[in-house]
């Protein structure tokens, strides 16, 4: 099995990212398509996971300050959840962010995914809130330099 996770470098790869996100968020989770793609997609760094030649997962990283990144739109195809693919995507983003000088990453986790992010070292900040009809909570993790 070969797995490659890297920042998106062309429109073809970005189209694959959007297709995965559409399947996971719009089709599975009933997020309105009008909310799924947003203004941050233009400036974020998108990551694409390709396993055995097939696009299987994605996430994006956007900078909210000089040394703080926000991980968003983490999506793994349903058939590959629980295989470690999500962890591999997060690790790739953390390594990339570290090389860019990040001191901290934050994210808004769907509350059902709290155990996944906690296992990766993210800690809950604040109270749950609703976004696109799904309960979320803010989480943060320091990135050692």
Backbone torsions as a table, in degrees:
resi	resn	phi	psi	omega
1	UNK	NA	128.8	177.0
2	UNK	-111.8	134.2	178.5
3	UNK	-128.2	130.2	177.3
4	UNK	-129.6	127.5	177.1
5	UNK	-126.0	122.7	-178.3
6	UNK	-153.9	160.5	175.4
7	UNK	-61.5	144.4	179.4
8	UNK	-69.6	136.3	-176.8
9	UNK	-121.1	-3.3	178.9
10	UNK	-154.0	169.7	-176.3
11	UNK	-63.9	-34.4	178.5
12	UNK	-60.8	-43.6	177.8
13	UNK	-66.8	-39.4	178.8
14	UNK	-63.3	-37.4	176.4
15	UNK	-61.4	-38.4	177.3
16	UNK	-65.6	-40.7	176.2
17	UNK	-57.2	-49.9	-178.0
18	UNK	-64.3	-34.0	178.5
19	UNK	-66.3	-42.6	177.8
20	UNK	-63.4	-47.8	-179.6
21	UNK	-60.8	-39.9	178.6
22	UNK	-61.5	-45.7	-179.7
23	UNK	-60.7	-47.3	-175.0
24	UNK	-74.7	-51.6	-171.9
25	UNK	-85.1	-46.0	-175.7
26	UNK	-79.6	-51.5	-176.3
27	UNK	-74.2	-46.9	-176.3
28	UNK	-80.1	-46.8	-170.6
29	UNK	-100.6	1.0	176.7
30	UNK	60.5	30.9	172.5
31	UNK	-73.4	132.3	178.0
32	UNK	-58.4	134.6	-179.6
33	UNK	-56.8	-30.8	-179.5
34	UNK	-67.3	-21.0	178.1
35	UNK	-96.3	-23.0	-172.3
36	UNK	-68.3	-44.4	175.9
37	UNK	-96.8	128.1	-175.7
38	UNK	-133.1	-176.9	-176.5
39	UNK	-64.8	-22.3	-178.3
40	UNK	-76.1	-16.5	179.5
41	UNK	-62.7	-23.4	-179.8
42	UNK	-71.4	-32.2	-171.7
43	UNK	-114.0	-13.3	-178.9
44	UNK	-71.1	158.9	170.4
45	UNK	-93.3	118.8	-178.7
46	UNK	-96.2	141.6	177.7
47	UNK	-115.6	138.6	179.2
48	UNK	-123.7	128.8	175.0
49	UNK	-100.0	126.9	179.5
50	UNK	-122.9	120.5	179.8
51	UNK	-116.1	124.5	-179.1
52	UNK	49.4	41.5	176.6
53	UNK	82.5	-1.9	-177.4
54	UNK	-110.9	134.4	175.6
55	UNK	-70.0	127.1	-172.0
56	UNK	-130.6	-13.1	-178.6
57	UNK	-166.1	165.2	-177.4
58	UNK	-160.3	166.0	170.1
59	UNK	-165.1	167.0	175.1
60	UNK	-132.0	157.2	178.6
61	UNK	-126.4	128.5	173.4
62	UNK	-130.0	147.8	-177.1
63	UNK	-88.1	127.1	177.6
64	UNK	-104.4	-12.8	170.1
65	UNK	-157.9	-179.2	-177.7
66	UNK	-59.8	-32.4	-175.8
67	UNK	-125.4	15.6	179.0
68	UNK	-127.7	123.7	176.2
69	UNK	-107.2	154.2	176.4
70	UNK	-120.6	122.6	178.6
71	UNK	-87.2	131.0	-176.3
72	UNK	-140.6	162.0	172.3
73	UNK	54.9	42.0	176.5
74	UNK	-72.8	120.8	-176.0
75	UNK	-143.3	129.0	176.0
76	UNK	-124.7	134.9	178.2
77	UNK	-56.5	141.8	-172.0
78	UNK	-51.3	-43.6	-174.7
79	UNK	-67.0	-14.2	-177.2
80	UNK	-111.2	5.5	177.4
81	UNK	-69.4	142.8	-179.5
82	UNK	84.4	7.1	-178.3
83	UNK	-100.9	-2.1	-176.1
84	UNK	96.1	-3.5	-178.9
85	UNK	-63.9	-43.4	179.0
86	UNK	-61.2	-41.9	177.4
87	UNK	-61.3	-41.8	-179.5
88	UNK	-63.8	-40.2	178.0
89	UNK	-63.2	-46.6	-179.6
90	UNK	-62.7	-40.4	179.0
91	UNK	-62.4	-41.7	178.0
92	UNK	-61.7	-42.3	179.3
93	UNK	-65.8	-43.3	-179.9
94	UNK	-62.2	-42.1	178.1
95	UNK	-63.9	-43.5	178.4
96	UNK	-61.2	-48.2	-178.4
97	UNK	-61.6	-40.3	178.7
98	UNK	-60.1	-44.7	179.4
99	UNK	-64.6	-24.9	179.3
100	UNK	-89.1	1.0	176.8
101	UNK	94.3	14.1	179.6
102	UNK	-65.2	140.0	173.4
103	UNK	-103.1	-20.6	-175.9
104	UNK	-153.6	145.9	169.9
105	UNK	-119.3	144.2	173.1
106	UNK	-131.7	166.3	179.4
107	UNK	-160.2	163.6	172.9
108	UNK	-111.4	101.5	-175.9
109	UNK	-85.6	139.4	166.5
110	UNK	-64.1	135.1	-170.5
111	UNK	-61.2	-28.1	177.3
112	UNK	-65.9	-19.6	-178.7
113	UNK	-95.9	6.9	-179.7
114	UNK	-52.8	-47.2	-179.4
115	UNK	-58.3	-38.0	178.8
116	UNK	-59.5	-51.3	-176.9
117	UNK	-71.9	-35.9	177.4
118	UNK	-60.0	-41.1	179.9
119	UNK	-61.5	-26.8	179.8
120	UNK	-89.2	0.8	175.9
121	UNK	98.7	7.0	178.1
122	UNK	-83.4	142.6	-178.8
123	UNK	-118.3	141.7	-178.5
124	UNK	-67.0	138.3	175.1
125	UNK	-126.0	121.4	173.3
126	UNK	79.8	-158.3	-173.4
127	UNK	-110.7	156.5	176.8
128	UNK	-60.9	151.8	177.3
129	UNK	-145.6	162.0	-179.5
130	UNK	-96.2	137.3	174.7
131	UNK	-143.1	124.7	-178.5
132	UNK	53.0	35.8	177.3
133	UNK	76.6	10.4	-177.8
134	UNK	-124.7	135.1	179.4
135	UNK	-72.2	131.7	-179.5
136	UNK	-128.1	165.8	171.5
137	UNK	-147.3	142.6	179.8
138	UNK	-75.2	140.7	177.4
139	UNK	-136.1	152.6	179.9
140	UNK	-137.6	155.0	176.2
141	UNK	-146.9	128.4	173.6
142	UNK	-71.5	144.6	178.7
143	UNK	-110.0	112.0	-180.0
144	UNK	-66.6	136.8	-174.9
145	UNK	-80.4	NA	NA
